[in-house]
Every structure is written in C-alpha cells, then in structure tokens.
Amino acid sequence: MSERVVLDASALLALVAAEPGANVVATLLDASTISSVNLSEVVAKLADYGVPEAAIRSSLTELALDVTDFTASTAVSAGLLRPSTKALGLSLGDRACLALGMEMGATVVTAERIWSGLTLDIPVHVIR
C-alpha cells in the first residue's frame, strides 16, 4: 500500500460503527485523508441513523481527520471517471474518492467490495 491513503465514506463509517474492517481503517488513520464530499456522506449517514449533531461533531473532532477540499480539478477528474465506473454503479461520492486518490497517487481504502472490479490505474484496498 502506498504511503498515503484516501478513505472512502464506507471505510470511515466502518470505523465509526465498529463494523468489520474497522481495525484496518484505525491503523491507517495517521496516513489518511478523506475528501470533503466523502466526509459529508459520513455525516449524512450518521444523521440518518439518528446520531445527534453534537455527537457527530465530537466524534469527528476526536478522529482529527485530514480533510481534503473537493476542488475544481478533482471535480473534473471525478466527472471523467463516470464512463469507466458507470457499469458498477459508482456514485459521485465514490468517484470523488477515486479522483482524489488518483491525484495524490495514493491507495484508496473502501468497504465496498464492488470496487475490486475497477480497472483503473489506482490501487484500491477493500477492507472486508
């Protein structure tokens, strides 16, 4: 795995919810970043689960995540990934994560098994 990693929302959710693969994500936190798009996905999912805002904010503060802004350049890269990821049903958030990983030359870490079927020039580590 490359020195830096980019976390997908599913990987961070696995950590926060203590799901299978959480231990893998925990060992990678110091070397990881997450796109602001994917962080928003995590917050939305936690809010859907009924987690209070204060608890969400507190958890994120404790994790001390490195968050990378979704820039215009990353947005274009994510959009250009649409044709090669459409058959697998990847979302904008998924493509934002992959585009950031490509820009950084980093391994992307996800809990989504379907990502193992990607044929992109980027390492993808599926945690479960």
Backbone as ProteinMPNN parsed JSONL, in Angstrom:
{"seq_chain_A": "MSERVVLDASALLALVAAEPGANVVATLLDASTISSVNLSEVVAKLADYGVPEAAIRSSLTELALDVTDFTASTAVSAGLLRPSTKALGLSLGDRACLALGMEMGATVVTAERIWSGLTLDIPVHVIR", "coords_chain_A": {"N_chain_A": [[0.853, -1.177, 0.0], [0.483, 2.252, -0.754], [2.204, 5.104, 0.701], [0.468, 7.218, 1.535], [-3.072, 7.26, 2.082], [-6.417, 7.334, 0.821], [-9.5, 7.679, 2.221], [-12.594, 6.151, 1.653], [-16.064, 6.983, 2.143], [-17.421, 4.739, 3.114], [-15.419, 3.273, 4.384], [-14.673, 4.948, 6.533], [-17.105, 5.015, 7.874], [-17.256, 2.33, 8.63], [-15.27, 2.277, 10.551], [-16.237, 4.147, 12.484], [-18.638, 2.932, 13.235], [-17.75, 0.594, 14.282], [-17.634, -1.693, 12.647], [-16.965, -4.717, 10.69], [-13.64, -4.646, 9.509], [-12.968, -2.268, 10.65], [-10.703, -2.207, 12.272], [-8.636, -2.251, 10.419], [-8.918, 0.238, 9.156], [-8.457, 1.892, 11.355], [-5.715, 1.547, 11.775], [-4.723, 2.915, 9.654], [-5.339, 5.579, 9.859], [-3.541, 7.705, 10.569], [-2.102, 8.078, 8.255], [-3.911, 8.903, 6.439], [-6.336, 10.634, 4.344], [-9.443, 12.27, 3.661], [-11.898, 13.035, 1.281], [-13.723, 16.094, 1.223], [-16.26, 15.738, 0.213], [-16.781, 13.034, 0.707], [-16.637, 13.041, 3.473], [-18.914, 14.533, 4.038], [-20.811, 12.671, 3.195], [-20.5, 10.718, 5.181], [-21.297, 12.144, 7.486], [-23.972, 12.642, 6.786], [-25.012, 10.023, 6.697], [-24.665, 9.215, 9.362], [-26.377, 11.052, 10.583], [-28.756, 10.166, 9.438], [-28.957, 7.753, 10.805], [-29.744, 8.684, 13.197], [-27.932, 9.792, 14.955], [-27.04, 12.272, 17.208], [-26.295, 15.715, 16.395], [-24.274, 16.967, 17.963], [-22.844, 14.763, 18.898], [-21.907, 13.7, 16.514], [-20.233, 15.784, 15.611], [-18.398, 15.813, 17.738], [-17.265, 13.241, 17.58], [-15.984, 13.397, 15.094], [-14.132, 15.409, 15.616], [-12.551, 14.13, 17.548], [-11.407, 12.13, 15.98], [-9.692, 13.582, 14.422], [-9.38, 14.031, 11.628], [-7.751, 14.298, 8.454], [-8.878, 16.379, 6.109], [-9.545, 16.787, 2.729], [-10.211, 19.36, 0.52], [-12.771, 19.409, -1.987], [-11.859, 20.146, -4.979], [-12.007, 22.192, -8.006], [-10.465, 20.959, -9.961], [-10.391, 18.292, -9.027], [-13.087, 17.773, -9.204], [-13.501, 17.788, -11.985], [-11.91, 15.576, -12.68], [-13.305, 13.564, -11.313], [-15.733, 13.628, -12.665], [-14.889, 12.781, -15.178], [-14.392, 10.151, -14.662], [-16.789, 8.888, -14.791], [-17.717, 7.391, -17.212], [-16.092, 5.055, -17.065], [-16.8, 3.913, -14.673], [-19.484, 3.655, -14.498], [-20.858, 1.245, -15.128], [-20.522, -0.246, -12.822], [-22.031, 1.14, -11.095], [-21.125, 3.297, -9.564], [-21.22, 6.14, -7.421], [-21.323, 9.801, -7.323], [-19.939, 10.514, -4.99], [-18.324, 8.24, -4.659], [-16.736, 8.448, -6.948], [-15.517, 10.886, -6.423], [-13.85, 10.207, -4.315], [-12.157, 8.313, -5.58], [-11.039, 9.946, -7.583], [-9.59, 11.781, -6.034], [-7.74, 10.046, -4.878], [-6.354, 9.273, -7.198], [-5.241, 11.726, -7.99], [-3.516, 12.168, -5.868], [-1.871, 10.025, -6.007], [-2.31, 7.882, -4.355], [-3.31, 5.035, -2.335], [-6.637, 3.922, -2.378], [-9.025, 3.376, 0.092], [-11.662, 1.312, 0.944], [-14.893, -0.012, 1.916], [-16.466, -1.139, 0.14], [-17.073, -3.845, -1.716], [-17.499, -4.135, -4.448], [-15.792, -2.4, -5.666], [-13.466, -3.738, -6.125], [-13.639, -4.681, -8.634], [-12.912, -2.659, -10.311], [-11.159, -1.219, -13.046], [-9.028, 0.656, -13.001], [-6.15, 2.823, -13.019], [-5.118, 2.747, -10.295], [-4.412, 1.908, -6.959], [-6.641, -0.031, -5.031], [-7.878, -0.767, -1.891], [-9.802, -3.08, -0.369], [-11.513, -3.359, 2.595], [-12.958, -5.442, 3.737]], "CA_chain_A": [[0.0, 0.0, 0.0], [1.273, 3.476, -0.813], [2.385, 5.778, 1.98], [-0.768, 7.937, 1.861], [-4.305, 6.603, 1.667], [-7.636, 8.133, 0.762], [-10.608, 6.899, 2.753], [-13.956, 6.273, 1.153], [-17.03, 7.139, 3.228], [-17.737, 3.422, 3.68], [-14.328, 2.882, 5.282], [-14.78, 5.731, 7.76], [-18.303, 4.534, 8.568], [-16.905, 1.053, 9.254], [-14.518, 2.613, 11.76], [-17.104, 4.816, 13.455], [-19.661, 1.997, 13.693], [-17.068, -0.625, 14.736], [-18.018, -2.777, 11.746], [-15.805, -5.456, 10.183], [-12.686, -3.808, 8.79], [-12.663, -1.058, 11.429], [-9.313, -2.276, 12.749], [-7.763, -1.888, 9.298], [-9.012, 1.687, 8.997], [-7.815, 2.514, 12.519], [-4.255, 1.537, 11.602], [-4.376, 3.781, 8.527], [-5.797, 6.962, 10.084], [-2.454, 8.69, 10.575], [-1.603, 8.267, 6.889], [-5.069, 9.035, 5.552], [-7.124, 11.838, 4.131], [-10.768, 11.991, 3.125], [-12.456, 14.159, 0.534], [-14.825, 16.778, 1.899], [-17.501, 15.127, -0.292], [-16.983, 11.788, 1.43], [-16.937, 13.392, 4.861], [-20.323, 14.909, 4.046], [-21.572, 11.416, 3.126], [-20.433, 10.1, 6.508], [-22.15, 12.927, 8.377], [-25.362, 12.406, 6.388], [-25.399, 8.671, 7.1], [-24.793, 9.212, 10.817], [-27.607, 11.786, 10.878], [-29.843, 9.237, 9.087], [-29.025, 6.759, 11.881], [-30.261, 9.335, 14.398], [-26.86, 10.256, 15.839], [-27.182, 13.716, 17.413], [-25.274, 16.57, 15.793], [-23.141, 17.167, 18.887], [-22.062, 13.519, 18.927], [-21.214, 13.61, 15.223], [-19.131, 16.752, 15.625], [-17.421, 15.371, 18.729], [-16.565, 12.075, 17.021], [-15.096, 13.855, 14.018], [-13.038, 16.137, 16.253], [-11.681, 13.123, 18.172], [-10.671, 11.412, 14.936], [-8.697, 14.51, 13.881], [-9.206, 13.647, 10.232], [-7.223, 15.209, 7.442], [-9.933, 16.505, 5.103], [-9.081, 17.473, 1.53], [-11.304, 20.033, -0.182], [-13.15, 18.963, -3.328], [-11.502, 21.278, -5.836], [-12.491, 22.149, -9.389], [-9.673, 19.942, -10.656], [-10.872, 16.98, -8.602], [-14.44, 17.64, -9.748], [-13.367, 17.397, -13.392], [-11.417, 14.196, -12.687], [-14.407, 12.692, -10.888], [-16.683, 13.57, -13.771], [-14.304, 11.983, -16.255], [-14.433, 8.742, -14.263], [-18.161, 8.364, -14.964], [-17.862, 6.303, -18.189], [-15.394, 3.824, -16.679], [-17.338, 3.385, -13.412], [-20.946, 3.626, -14.593], [-21.351, -0.14, -15.119], [-20.505, -0.729, -11.442], [-22.986, 1.944, -10.336], [-20.475, 4.185, -8.61], [-21.843, 7.453, -7.231], [-20.438, 10.962, -7.337], [-19.059, 10.396, -3.839], [-17.329, 7.206, -4.974], [-15.816, 8.993, -7.941], [-14.742, 11.938, -5.751], [-12.813, 9.493, -3.57], [-11.211, 7.754, -6.546], [-10.322, 11.046, -8.236], [-8.61, 12.293, -5.08], [-6.679, 9.043, -4.813], [-5.568, 9.363, -8.426], [-4.462, 12.968, -7.947], [-2.482, 12.063, -4.837], [-1.069, 8.82, -6.204], [-2.499, 7.169, -3.094], [-4.223, 3.896, -2.295], [-7.979, 4.228, -1.918], [-9.487, 2.361, 1.041], [-13.117, 1.268, 0.92], [-15.563, -1.23, 2.378], [-17.324, -1.545, -0.98], [-16.441, -4.955, -2.442], [-17.634, -3.971, -5.9], [-14.651, -1.624, -6.157], [-12.389, -4.644, -6.547], [-13.836, -4.889, -10.067], [-12.487, -1.489, -11.075], [-9.953, -1.37, -13.875], [-8.4, 1.975, -13.037], [-4.729, 2.804, -12.68], [-5.036, 3.213, -8.919], [-4.608, 0.795, -6.024], [-7.839, 0.001, -4.189], [-7.813, -1.756, -0.806], [-11.124, -3.357, 0.199], [-11.22, -3.732, 3.985], [-13.67, -6.648, 4.158]], "C_chain_A": [[0.894, 1.234, 0.0], [1.3, 4.154, 0.558], [1.121, 6.506, 2.435], [-1.961, 7.138, 1.372], [-5.442, 7.603, 1.669], [-8.777, 7.235, 1.217], [-11.898, 7.202, 2.007], [-14.878, 6.436, 2.364], [-17.324, 5.801, 3.901], [-16.66, 2.946, 4.648], [-14.412, 3.641, 6.598], [-16.013, 5.31, 8.557], [-18.04, 3.196, 9.254], [-16.157, 1.303, 10.559], [-15.439, 3.158, 12.84], [-18.127, 3.853, 14.051], [-19.075, 0.68, 14.206], [-17.518, -1.855, 13.952], [-16.775, -3.557, 11.334], [-14.927, -4.552, 9.313], [-12.283, -2.558, 9.544], [-11.211, -1.044, 11.897], [-8.321, -1.901, 11.657], [-7.745, -0.368, 9.133], [-8.307, 2.396, 10.147], [-6.301, 2.574, 12.359], [-3.804, 2.493, 10.507], [-4.675, 5.258, 8.771], [-4.683, 7.992, 9.996], [-1.937, 8.999, 9.173], [-2.731, 8.591, 5.913], [-5.582, 10.462, 5.414], [-8.477, 11.385, 3.62], [-11.238, 13.237, 2.404], [-13.583, 14.798, 1.341], [-16.174, 16.225, 1.445], [-17.801, 13.862, 0.504], [-17.248, 12.022, 2.909], [-18.406, 13.78, 4.995], [-21.222, 13.675, 3.972], [-21.619, 10.739, 4.493], [-21.369, 10.82, 7.469], [-23.622, 12.673, 8.053], [-25.849, 11.035, 6.849], [-25.572, 8.587, 8.611], [-26.063, 9.948, 11.252], [-28.828, 10.916, 10.55], [-30.055, 8.199, 10.183], [-29.552, 7.359, 13.181], [-29.2, 9.785, 15.378], [-27.002, 11.771, 15.989], [-26.006, 14.498, 16.825], [-24.056, 16.731, 16.69], [-22.248, 15.93, 18.927], [-21.288, 13.335, 17.627], [-20.001, 14.529, 15.228], [-18.019, 16.323, 16.583], [-16.593, 14.191, 18.197], [-15.566, 12.494, 15.954], [-13.901, 14.623, 14.579], [-12.044, 15.16, 16.867], [-10.843, 12.384, 17.136], [-9.566, 12.268, 14.323], [-8.349, 14.169, 12.428], [-8.534, 14.737, 9.411], [-8.271, 15.226, 6.328], [-9.395, 17.328, 3.942], [-10.276, 18.062, 0.804], [-11.521, 19.45, -1.568], [-12.963, 20.151, -4.263], [-12.112, 21.138, -7.224], [-11.755, 21.073, -10.181], [-10.141, 18.528, -10.311], [-12.278, 16.731, -9.14], [-14.404, 17.202, -11.208], [-12.9, 15.942, -13.481], [-12.511, 13.213, -12.306], [-15.443, 12.542, -11.995], [-16.178, 12.702, -14.91], [-14.255, 10.49, -15.926], [-15.794, 8.093, -14.523], [-18.242, 7.232, -15.99], [-17.223, 4.988, -17.739], [-15.929, 3.214, -15.382], [-18.853, 3.203, -13.444], [-21.505, 2.211, -14.488], [-21.391, -0.724, -13.709], [-21.43, 0.09, -10.537], [-22.365, 2.886, -9.331], [-21.107, 5.574, -8.613], [-20.827, 8.575, -7.395], [-19.454, 10.886, -6.168], [-17.951, 9.371, -4.068], [-16.276, 7.759, -5.924], [-14.969, 10.12, -7.365], [-13.584, 11.313, -4.981], [-11.739, 8.964, -4.517], [-10.381, 8.848, -7.214], [-9.26, 11.634, -7.311], [-7.443, 11.32, -4.953], [-5.774, 9.093, -6.023], [-4.679, 10.597, -8.404], [-3.3, 12.878, -6.963], [-1.521, 10.9, -5.083], [-1.135, 7.919, -4.984], [-3.386, 5.945, -3.283], [-5.561, 4.374, -1.764], [-8.455, 3.058, -1.063], [-11.004, 2.447, 1.143], [-13.627, -0.017, 1.554], [-16.438, -1.8, 1.271], [-16.63, -2.605, -1.829], [-16.48, -4.788, -3.953], [-16.463, -3.203, -6.498], [-13.494, -2.511, -6.583], [-12.495, -4.961, -8.038], [-13.431, -3.709, -10.926], [-11.225, -1.793, -11.872], [-9.317, -0.003, -14.087], [-6.94, 1.831, -12.658], [-4.517, 3.401, -11.29], [-5.215, 2.01, -7.999], [-5.839, 1.012, -5.151], [-7.721, -1.113, -3.166], [-9.211, -1.888, -0.209], [-10.907, -3.966, 1.583], [-11.96, -4.969, 4.476], [-14.194, -7.418, 2.976]], "O_chain_A": [[1.929, 1.264, 0.666], [0.521, 3.818, 1.451], [0.746, 6.417, 3.604], [-1.875, 6.425, 0.372], [-5.434, 8.584, 2.413], [-8.99, 6.158, 0.661], [-12.24, 8.359, 1.765], [-14.511, 6.068, 3.48], [-17.46, 5.737, 5.123], [-16.971, 2.28, 5.635], [-14.243, 3.051, 7.665], [-15.967, 5.255, 9.786], [-18.551, 2.955, 10.347], [-16.389, 0.618, 11.554], [-15.423, 2.685, 13.976], [-18.449, 3.943, 15.236], [-19.819, -0.246, 14.527], [-17.751, -2.92, 14.523], [-15.654, -3.118, 11.593], [-15.428, -3.79, 8.487], [-11.36, -1.856, 9.131], [-10.568, 0.006, 11.917], [-7.283, -1.301, 11.937], [-6.681, 0.235, 8.989], [-7.628, 3.4, 9.929], [-5.674, 3.552, 12.766], [-2.626, 2.844, 10.438], [-4.296, 6.102, 7.96], [-4.874, 9.052, 9.4], [-1.39, 10.077, 8.939], [-2.532, 8.558, 4.699], [-5.309, 11.345, 6.228], [-8.635, 10.241, 3.194], [-11.005, 14.357, 2.858], [-14.309, 14.11, 2.059], [-17.135, 16.241, 2.215], [-18.936, 13.643, 0.926], [-18.005, 11.276, 3.529], [-19.065, 13.397, 5.961], [-22.274, 13.634, 4.609], [-22.667, 10.245, 4.909], [-22.144, 10.183, 8.182], [-24.433, 12.506, 8.965], [-26.972, 10.904, 7.337], [-26.516, 7.962, 9.094], [-26.745, 9.517, 12.182], [-29.814, 10.922, 11.287], [-31.188, 7.808, 10.463], [-29.781, 6.639, 14.153], [-29.518, 10.127, 16.517], [-27.077, 12.48, 14.986], [-24.879, 14.008, 16.769], [-22.923, 16.639, 16.217], [-21.024, 16.05, 18.985], [-20.149, 12.869, 17.637], [-18.889, 14.117, 14.896], [-16.836, 16.457, 16.267], [-15.372, 14.159, 18.352], [-14.438, 12.002, 15.918], [-12.786, 14.498, 14.072], [-10.833, 15.334, 16.728], [-9.687, 12.05, 17.398], [-8.607, 11.735, 13.765], [-7.181, 14.038, 12.062], [-8.725, 15.93, 9.647], [-8.517, 14.206, 5.684], [-8.859, 18.42, 4.133], [-11.241, 17.357, 0.506], [-10.571, 19.048, -2.239], [-13.806, 21.046, -4.327], [-12.664, 20.093, -7.57], [-12.362, 20.36, -10.98], [-10.271, 17.676, -11.19], [-12.618, 15.601, -9.492], [-15.185, 16.346, -11.622], [-13.438, 15.164, -14.27], [-12.63, 12.147, -12.91], [-15.964, 11.45, -12.226], [-16.949, 11.973, -15.533], [-14.094, 9.662, -16.822], [-15.917, 6.869, -14.475], [-18.798, 6.182, -15.667], [-17.767, 3.916, -18.008], [-15.542, 2.1, -15.028], [-19.433, 2.651, -12.509], [-22.522, 1.998, -13.827], [-22.205, -1.603, -13.428], [-21.592, -0.225, -9.358], [-23.005, 3.243, -8.342], [-21.476, 6.108, -9.659], [-19.634, 8.333, -7.579], [-18.267, 11.162, -6.339], [-16.794, 9.601, -3.718], [-15.077, 7.56, -5.726], [-13.821, 10.296, -7.772], [-12.468, 11.833, -4.997], [-10.547, 9.151, -4.275], [-9.172, 8.699, -7.39], [-8.156, 11.949, -7.754], [-6.285, 11.737, -4.924], [-4.556, 8.968, -5.895], [-3.502, 10.526, -8.758], [-2.232, 13.443, -7.198], [-0.477, 10.806, -4.437], [-0.152, 7.275, -4.618], [-4.117, 5.837, -4.267], [-5.613, 5.146, -0.807], [-8.308, 1.896, -1.443], [-11.562, 3.515, 1.395], [-12.884, -0.986, 1.707], [-17.078, -2.835, 1.453], [-15.703, -2.295, -2.577], [-15.583, -5.255, -4.655], [-16.17, -3.332, -7.687], [-12.624, -2.068, -7.333], [-11.54, -5.457, -8.635], [-13.588, -3.749, -12.146], [-10.345, -2.527, -11.422], [-9.1, 0.428, -15.219], [-6.541, 0.837, -12.05], [-3.837, 4.414, -11.127], [-6.088, 1.176, -8.242], [-6.049, 2.095, -4.606], [-7.492, -2.269, -3.522], [-9.74, -0.945, 0.379], [-10.203, -4.966, 1.726], [-11.623, -5.5, 5.534], [-14.821, -8.464, 3.149]]}, "name": "protein", "num_of_chains": 1, "seq": "MSERVVLDASALLALVAAEPGANVVATLLDASTISSVNLSEVVAKLADYGVPEAAIRSSLTELALDVTDFTASTAVSAGLLRPSTKALGLSLGDRACLALGMEMGATVVTAERIWSGLTLDIPVHVIR"}
